[in-house]
Amino acid sequence: MTNPTLVRWHVGRVIGRRYEADSAVRLELDVPTWPGNDAGSHLDLRLTAPDGYQASRSYSLASSGESTRVVLVVHEVPDGEVSPFLVHQLAEGDEVEIQGPLGRYFIWNPADPDRSPVQLIAGGSGVVPLFSMASAREGVEESADFRLLYSVRTPRDVLFADELGALSRTTVDIVHTRESPPRSVRPPGRLTRDGVAAFSFSASASPRTYICGPTAFVETIVEWLLELGHDPARIRTERFGGSN
Amino acid sequence: MTHVDGNALAGTFVEILGIEITEAIGRCRHCGSVYGLARTRAFITAMGAVMRCKDCDAVLAVIVQNPRATVVNLSGLSYITVPRR
């Protein structure tokens, strides 16, 4: 869907913003020149200070398809140069510069004839591009089986809580690492290799696996999947650095 | 400092070279490994970006941008293959 020749800078106007979790904001941008984007792709967002100083950062897109409405979720990185401004100060009506859509590797295409199952594994705000894929999966009747395993600190940190609950074509398992919701049977705790094995397609189903999260999270999960017999060629990763 | 995936440099490469690196394949000049540049390791700071080989950790590319110019060093890559569309 996204043609590389269409990657360029666009101006987007903020048409909606709301807090999505304790330190994350959902931004809806109207980008009249946006060519649409694949599920899982990202963009670069650039801010320019009055003195001309520029800073840009990459953000995954929560939206996909042929729309000029672009949705991002930005998680605040304390002491960050860009995210605190986006989370707390950017207001409806403000304009930002974005370059994209970017990324032809960490994407899922609803028209893909491959029907092998798709396993999504998210650490924290790494859920954004994976939510985009699960959301795209909702739009097609016949396609691969989807599972999402989402590791998150507390119930208040869950992004897309309502939408995840409403997904009808993706099995969602949320693992809370610091604090479980009331009445939860599972005590809070980090994912383990056994947990990953229990909440994901087995290697014998030869799933395609997409993992997104902090670097250490992604590397640990990949290591476990390989130990569990998964094919490294069917694992795609997107690391976003520190643990927020 | 921690690294991210080469993916994160997609915008920088498109802007400077017009290449979508997330679908490009490169060869490491140091260890000879050939794979998708999306799977390289990227280290990004305010000073610039460094792309390293995921297999041998050698520097593949360095990009430094200042208000007047951009300096691109691709000397760690023997070649880049970009699909034609």
Interface residues (C-beta under 8 A of the other chain):
Chain A: N3 P4 T5 V7 H42 L43 D44 G52 A55 S56 S58 E81 Q99 G100 L102 G103 R104 Y105 F106 T215 A216 T237 E238 R239 F240 G241 G242
Chain B: T2 H3 V4 D5 N7 A8 A10 G11 T12 V14 E15 E20 T22 E23 G36 A38 R39 A46 P67 R85
